[in-house]
Amino acid sequence: MSESPFYNITNPGSALGEAIGSAMESTLQELLVQTVDDYGCYYLTSSVNKTKAGRKAKKLLLFDNFGNSYDIDGVIADEAMRPLILIESKYIRYKKHNRDKGSWVCHAHTAIRRRYHSIRSSIAILAGSWSKSSVAMMESHDITLFIIPFEFICNLLDRYGIDFRLGEKEQEKAFAAWEKYNLLSADDKAQIGREMIQVIQERLMTRVGQILDESIDRTIEKVVIELVSNLGEVKLFEFASVEEAIEFLEQEGLEDYFVADDSLTLFDPPPQYD
């Protein structure tokens, strides 16, 4: 084995992925800080509160209604530090891991949004190998996705002489790629991050601008009613207007909805979406 100092690392493929993800996040942070400033907002990647020891916080922790904390990548907040948009940026190399990461984003963002009613949107920037099922799962939780394909990243690194098409057990190949990456200049590493973000930059900035636009009058888009029985059963009802929801609540015998013989069984197929 080569005596290169880059061989001292245990998992070079993972290290290279983390480095690329970090370059992407740095570009994203710089871009969002500049963009949201035009709307009188702030992009934060660490908590505004100090730690118990009085030090500046390194993590951005947001909480749900039960006091559980979630380490979020970033948040766009207004001048009063009310969160408006949750931001996640995730790079993943192998599809076998993306279900867990995708599930975490769905759970965390949903729980956080129930506590901070000022949040208008959740956005996730996904780089690498993400399966269609994981993408569909996150979209079903009302998370807007911006995807940087794995093949684009491979082609980008090819220009720098780095072969990123690595098998899990191709250690020598991974060490060679990691070594070549570390021999790049700081400017080249930053450029890799910039070119990754350029894939989604225009669409992302347009979406952020739409969300932060204060000229749009608020209207009630829908009303969701959740009924919970004393046995723990849950039923959700959606209505297009407040009037329809009130009419529903004023009817007698709402508890009968739980004894109706329309509950799904384990034999029922999954729902189908277009």
C-alpha positions, 0 to 999 in steps of 0.5 A: 500500500502507498505511504501517502498520508491520505491512506491514514483515513479509514473510509476514503469514499465516505470522506470524499463524499463528506468533502463534496457535500461540505463544498456544496453546503458552503456555496448554498450558505453563501447564496442563501445569505445574500438572497434572503437579505433582500427580503429582510431575512436571515439564513442561519445554520446555528442556534441564536441561543448560546449553550449552557456554558455560554458559548456560541452554539454550533448546531441549529436545534429546533424543537417539537411540541414535546421538547424533542430537539432536531439538528437542522441544516439551515433555516430562513428566519425573519427579523424577529427570528421567526422561522419561515423556511426549513432547509436541508442539504443532503449528499448520499452515495449509496441508495441503501442509506437514503430511506433512513435519511429521507424518513428523518427529514419527513419526521423532523420537519413535520414535527417542527412545523407543528410547533412553529406556525410561522414556517411556510415551507420545507426545502431539501437539496438532495445530491447523489443517489436518491431512489424514486421511493424516497423522493416520493416519500419526502414530496408526500410530506410537503417537502420541496425537493431540488435534486443534483444527480449522482451522474452529474457529480461523477462527470464534474469530478471527471474533469478534475481527474477524480473517478467517483464511480466507486464500488463499496469494496473498491478501497484502492480506487477510493484512496486514489480518488481521495488523494486526488481530491486533496491535491486540488487547490482550495479554489478548485474544491470551492468551484466543485461546490459552486457547479453542483449548486448551479444545477438547481440555483435558478429554480431554488432562488425563484422558489425562495423568493415566492415563499418570502413574497409578502405582497401575497394576501393570505387565504385559507387553502383548506381546513383539516380536522383530526378526530381522536377517539378515547381508544386512540383511533385517528381519523382525518377529514379535509374541507375546502372551506371553513363553512364546510368544516363547521357544518361537519363539526355541528353534526351529531354522532361524530363518534360513529365515524370510528365504528363505521366498517370502512377502516382499511385492512392489511389486505388493502393495496397501497394508495396510488398517486399520479 
